Amino acid sequence: MFPPLCHRVRIAIKDKGCSGCRKSVVAYHILNLKKISSFGEYAFLPTFGPTFVHFYGSGSTRECNCIGKCVATLPAHRGRVLLALKTEIDDPEAPSTPFVEVEPCIPVIERSFWETEEYLLVGIVFDVSMIDRGKYSGKKISFEISLGNAGNKMLSYSQCVESSGDGLLERVTAEKSPDFESTTVPTTTATMDRKYDYLPYAEKKPCMYVKSWWPNLEWRIFNRNGLASIARFLRKKLGSMEKLMIVQQSITYKYYNDMINELCHRCKRYLKMLDGCKLDEIGGTTKLDKHRFNVCHMAVEDILQAIKINGTLPNNNYVRIAMIHAHKYLRSLEDIMEDPQDALPDVYIWMITGSKRVAYTKLPAFLLTYQENEEFRGKYSGERISLFFKDPLDDTRAMDRSACSAEIFIWLGTTKHVNACWSMIPPGYEVDHDAELDAFPSTLEFTKSATFQLRAHIFQGRFDPGMDSSGLSDPLIRVIFNGHTLATRVIRETLAPLWDQTLIFKPIIVYGVREHIKMYPPKVIMEAFDEDLCGSLEFNGRCIATPVVKLNTETYSPPEFPPQLKWFLFHNQKGENGAALAAFELIETGEDDIADVPINESTDSRIYNLPDDIRPVMSSHRLEVIFWGVRALKKVHYITANNPIISVECNGHLVKSEIMKNCKSFSNFEESHMMIDIDLPEQDIYYPSLTIKAYDLRSFGCLTYLGVTIIPTIYGFIGQLVSEDEYFEKIIDNDESHLPLSNDFDPDPPETERLISYKQMTSKQGTSRFAAFVGGMKNIFKWKRKKHSKDDIVYGTDEDESYDWWSKYYASVQEERNTEMGQTAKYLYDKKPIATFKV
């Protein structure tokens, strides 16, 4: 019966009266059967509702061929449907029918299911920049915010009033004017550098707010936000711990123990919240809500039980296994986090030029919902967030090409918490609070401001292979801040560029209280591009950074200053695509004696290098490379690669191998040892990546690109110089080997075995080694020499791939060493290690 072969149920609303197309899909919603059922220890059949399902337009040309002619296809809230789903197992002997039976039902009164609550949505636009000059230069632009259909002036009705006595929601028609303002005043664009446009709001920040009535189903939102808060904490800590593991920090296990202890505290507080919820007394709860209550409770309890059994780490020996367990905890939280039953519709913010809607952005309501307890509050509730607007008719360049970027303060909650909204708005403005608290002015005029200068320190970067024929790219970084744009120079043909450049911006006025600006500074947008041969820029990715703020009353001294360089990951439509090592500082300037003097702005002819106190401290290293050989080269452009050449790039330095004469006859390099002196940072977090590229030399001296591999950090190859005796003792006389875990390692033990703690695993390690030693001695004493049979494998040719290259190299070194010392090595079974070349 279950699980079924199909896991999705698609519910679509079609409009047959649309001009230009017979059956236009206005909106659709997809139910995932995995989210509304369970087949594990706590099993139940698919169930849903009764609850409202919100429908949204797709804006896709695949759904309607009259896109742009009718408003039915715009990606907006199209309505809601009260839906209930119940699954029953039929008698297998009963005949099945392929038809759908439709039965009438009695009218539904909403008040019998839940009580409605008045919600307030507030949006304050602080900054709008990165406006596409080719489309919107010189035009007047306004914005509109809506919660579902409330606030959307494109629709003739809106859910903006309380339900009437009979339980049916009244509609506010176009003739009735609502007591809120969901749009801003149109403003003409301006530019400072002719790269992007911006909206000159200055001290008057436009304000939008919407009131609407919706069913009070906040329990679903708070439950989801509580799980999301735990998952965000664990994801962030795991990211930091992976960095510690890469550089093999000795305190990694302590970091893991602190992370697990905090995870336990958060899970216990979440369970306490669940135990305090009485679903039977809360209106609007469904069977699925009760099932999800039990599923979430059991999942979090299982995590606590697993942590209790595993315990803490005594050392770094089992950090990798502990990391696998922690990732399993994260997957468990992510699986139960999503709630298939929505409580509130999504929030839409539209960019409007004239009467045409040209771009939009959408945010789920649970990310914005306010709650007094911060652990169950939305991630972006009451914060200034950077949003990128996209064209509703363009599905392919959702993030690569944005119509504009806006920094908007957004707050969503019930009207009884309106005081919290006013307290979370950045201070520094004047407003008449004698009026109603739930009424907001059209603009908030800020009376306090300060002058700041942004300094962006861009040191180096690392990127994935480009789309060029050489596999390399010509990267540059563009930094955008409050309508100003500056860019670094272009580094040609590299995947690990070293810019070492500081971008100095013009002094700008930031509105608000200085102390609040230091705590919540405006965001900096950083974009990465690849310059083509014709000069056009290909988008690589984008990220958002937060600068470190220095007020004129502070000294430029540790621990805040100078700022530390950090790796910022670039994201595009396909995912992560490279990173940049950079730091940003926002310094208050002025004409006072205690204020910092502004520095001249960066230009193409005026380039600043990183200050000495910010640039990483460098030390001299010698990079030695042994170009051994190539194996399994594939054809490129239907031609076999016969003359390969390998290059190794690190921190802007390049080491090339010799050109192999013919890899078919002999696939090893004759002159394999190369070395070069390079400067590397002393701190391991700043270590550059290692890029290894392969080319093929063809006719007329042309180099054809074969492939590239990138090692994220060179840390694993850095070592201290040792003597010759110590070297051979480490690589030959030491029998212990520590191998990394395989990709298919399963941390889950079989059902016949029980979990043990990490400390018990450590205590058993000595016993297991002793048992292995005793077993090996028994095998030696029982060993009898046998003749090779036909089925025995004889090792003796270079074609044998059972030995890796380094084993052959060490065998060659040991053979030559034994010859010089007049010793004859004895090998078990008379199998001599394969020596690949004469030393």
Salt bridges, closest charged atoms under 4 A:
GLU63 OE2 - ARG10 NH2 3.60
GLU88 OE2 - LYS86 NZ 3.55
GLU110 OE1 - ARG80 NH2 3.98
GLU144 OE1 - ARG357 NH1 2.80
ASP179 OD2 - LYS211 NZ 3.68
GLU181 OE2 - LYS153 NZ 3.43
ASP197 OD1 - ARG133 NH1 2.77
GLU242 OE2 - HIS327 NE2 3.18
GLU262 OE2 - ARG266 NE 3.28
GLU262 OE2 - ARG269 NH2 3.85
ASP275 OD1 - HIS297 NE2 2.96
ASP280 OD1 - LYS290 NZ 3.51
ASP289 OD2 - ARG220 NH2 3.12
GLU301 OE2 - HIS297 ND1 3.12
GLU334 OE2 - ARG235 NH2 2.94
ASP339 OD2 - ARG292 NE 3.59
ASP346 OD2 - LYS362 NZ 3.94
GLU372 OE2 - HIS417 NE2 3.60
GLU375 OE2 - ARG269 NH2 2.73
ASP391 OD2 - LYS135 NZ 3.97
ASP394 OD2 - ARG397 NE 3.06
GLU407 OE2 - ARG384 NH2 3.33
ASP438 OD2 - LYS211 NZ 3.02
ASP474 OD2 - ARG492 NH1 3.71
ASP500 OD2 - ARG615 NE 3.43
GLU515 OE2 - ARG514 NH1 3.65
GLU527 OE2 - ARG542 NE 2.96
GLU531 OE1 - ARG492 NH2 2.80
GLU554 OE1 - LYS518 NZ 3.28
GLU560 OE1 - LYS518 NZ 3.39
GLU585 OE2 - HIS457 NE2 2.76
GLU588 OE2 - ARG514 NE 3.10
ASP596 OD2 - LYS550 NZ 2.82
ASP612 OD1 - ARG615 NH1 2.96
GLU624 OE1 - HIS673 NE2 3.30
GLU649 OE1 - LYS693 NZ 3.13
ASP677 OD1 - ARG622 NE 3.16
ASP696 OD2 - ARG698 NE 2.87
ASP725 OD1 - ARG817 NH2 3.95
GLU736 OE2 - ARG769 NH1 3.73
ASP748 OD1 - LYS328 NZ 2.56
ASP792 OD2 - HIS788 ND1 3.83
ASP798 OD1 - LYS808 NZ 3.99
GLU815 OE2 - LYS832 NZ 3.26
GLU816 OE1 - LYS838 NZ 3.57
ASP830 OD2 - ARG785 NH2 2.05
